[in-house]
């Protein structure tokens, strides 16, 4: 069955009805799934080659709303998958609202990540965060590693996926 559905690039470039093309049902479903990726002011989900690898680029200051949306997104992922891997790119990260840690969704996602995240890669973390990740890797049941920005390819290899 062929249906007319806008592609993600159609939406990003300014949707025009004449840009619709007939697509197979499978391609349409894949495109709709891609549209569910987070795209917030400070958090942008990076599509990956694996449905159990979640990658995000964090830039600027993370607001309470963005932290809550990310937490909700990951709680949904934890509902769907017993184990996931995560990759966080923090090159442009400047901080976050401190009261986000008291949000119920944020607390729940952090707790659940202890049991649902198998591998956790952080790219471009500030020095203090890298040291904390190395320390936490020793005491938490999550295989966590920090990578310098120039080691991003190694981080993707570590989580077992590629950006698509």
C-alpha positions as CSV (number, residue, x, y, z in Angstrom):
1,X,0.0,0.0,0.0
2,X,1.4,3.4,-0.9
3,X,0.5,6.5,1.1
4,X,1.5,10.2,1.0
5,X,3.5,11.1,4.1
6,X,6.0,14.0,4.5
7,X,9.6,12.9,5.1
8,X,11.5,14.3,8.1
9,X,13.5,16.5,5.7
10,X,10.3,17.9,4.3
11,X,9.3,19.0,7.7
12,X,12.7,20.4,8.6
13,X,13.0,22.3,5.2
14,X,9.5,23.7,5.5
15,X,6.7,21.3,4.5
16,X,5.1,21.9,1.1
17,X,2.2,19.6,0.0
18,X,3.7,19.3,-3.4
19,X,6.8,17.7,-1.9
20,X,4.9,14.6,-0.9
21,X,5.7,11.5,-2.8
22,X,4.1,8.0,-2.7
23,X,6.0,5.8,-0.4
24,X,5.7,2.1,0.6
25,X,3.9,1.3,3.9
26,X,7.2,0.1,5.4
27,X,9.0,3.3,4.5
28,X,6.2,5.4,5.8
29,X,6.3,3.6,9.2
30,X,10.1,4.0,9.3
31,X,9.7,7.8,8.6
32,X,7.0,8.2,11.3
33,X,9.2,6.4,13.8
34,X,12.0,8.8,12.9
35,X,9.7,11.7,13.7
36,X,9.4,10.6,17.3
37,X,13.0,11.5,18.0
38,X,13.5,14.3,20.5
39,X,14.4,17.7,19.1
40,X,14.3,20.2,21.9
41,X,16.1,23.5,22.4
42,X,19.0,21.8,24.3
43,X,18.5,18.1,23.6
44,X,18.6,16.6,20.1
45,X,18.3,12.9,19.6
46,X,20.7,11.4,17.1
47,X,19.1,8.6,15.0
48,X,21.1,5.4,15.4
49,X,21.5,2.1,13.5
50,X,20.1,0.2,16.4
51,X,16.7,0.4,18.1
52,X,18.3,-0.3,21.5
53,X,20.9,2.5,21.3
54,X,19.8,6.0,22.2
55,X,22.1,8.9,21.4
56,X,21.6,12.6,22.3
57,X,23.5,15.8,21.6
58,X,23.2,18.2,24.5
59,X,24.0,21.8,23.8
60,X,23.7,25.0,25.9
61,X,21.7,25.1,29.1
62,X,19.3,22.2,29.7
63,X,16.0,23.6,31.1
64,X,13.6,21.8,33.5
65,X,11.3,21.1,30.6
66,X,14.0,19.6,28.4
67,X,15.3,17.4,31.2
68,X,11.7,16.2,31.9
69,X,11.1,15.5,28.2
70,X,14.4,13.5,28.0
71,X,13.4,11.6,31.1
72,X,10.0,10.7,29.7
73,X,11.5,9.6,26.4
74,X,14.0,7.3,28.2
75,X,11.3,5.9,30.5
76,X,9.3,5.0,27.4
77,X,12.5,3.3,26.0
78,X,12.9,1.4,29.3
79,X,9.3,0.2,28.9
80,X,10.0,-1.1,25.4
81,X,13.5,-2.7,26.0
82,X,15.0,-4.7,28.8
83,X,18.4,-3.2,28.1
84,X,19.6,-0.2,26.1
85,X,22.9,1.5,25.4
86,X,23.2,5.3,25.5
87,X,25.6,7.8,24.0
88,X,25.6,11.5,25.2
89,X,27.5,14.2,23.2
90,X,28.2,17.0,25.6
91,X,30.5,19.2,23.6
92,X,28.2,22.3,23.8
93,X,26.7,21.6,27.2
94,X,26.9,24.5,29.6
95,X,24.8,23.3,32.6
96,X,21.2,22.6,33.6
97,X,18.4,23.9,35.9
98,X,19.2,22.5,39.3
99,X,15.6,21.9,40.3
100,X,15.2,19.4,37.5
101,X,16.6,16.7,39.8
102,X,13.4,16.9,41.9
103,X,11.1,16.2,38.9
104,X,9.4,12.8,39.3
105,X,10.1,11.7,35.7
106,X,13.8,12.6,36.1
107,X,14.1,10.7,39.3
108,X,12.4,7.7,37.8
109,X,14.5,7.6,34.7
110,X,17.7,7.9,36.7
111,X,16.7,5.1,39.0
112,X,15.6,2.9,36.0
113,X,18.8,3.6,34.1
114,X,20.7,1.7,36.8
115,X,18.9,-1.5,35.7
116,X,18.1,-0.8,32.1
117,X,21.2,0.8,30.7
118,X,24.0,-1.6,29.8
119,X,26.5,0.7,28.3
120,X,26.7,4.5,28.7
121,X,29.2,6.6,26.6
122,X,29.7,10.3,27.2
123,X,31.6,12.2,24.5
124,X,33.1,15.6,25.2
125,X,32.3,15.7,29.0
126,X,34.0,18.4,31.1
127,X,37.0,17.1,33.0
128,X,35.1,16.9,36.3
129,X,32.3,14.9,34.7
130,X,34.8,12.5,33.1
131,X,36.3,11.7,36.5
132,X,32.9,11.2,38.0
133,X,31.9,8.8,35.2
134,X,35.1,6.8,35.7
135,X,34.4,6.6,39.4
136,X,30.7,5.7,39.0
137,X,31.7,3.0,36.5
138,X,33.3,1.1,39.4
139,X,30.3,1.2,41.7
140,X,27.2,1.1,39.4
141,X,25.9,-1.9,37.4
142,X,26.3,0.2,34.2
143,X,29.4,0.0,31.9
144,X,30.1,3.7,31.7
145,X,33.0,5.3,29.8
146,X,33.9,8.9,29.0
147,X,35.5,9.8,25.6
148,X,37.2,13.0,24.4
149,X,35.5,14.7,21.5
150,X,38.1,13.4,19.0
151,X,37.3,9.8,20.2
152,X,33.6,9.9,19.2
153,X,34.0,7.0,16.7
154,X,35.3,4.8,19.6
155,X,32.2,5.8,21.7
156,X,29.9,4.7,18.9
157,X,31.8,1.4,18.7
158,X,31.5,1.0,22.5
159,X,27.7,1.3,22.4
160,X,27.4,-0.9,19.3
161,X,25.8,1.4,16.8
162,X,26.4,4.2,14.3
163,X,24.7,7.6,13.8
164,X,22.4,7.5,10.8
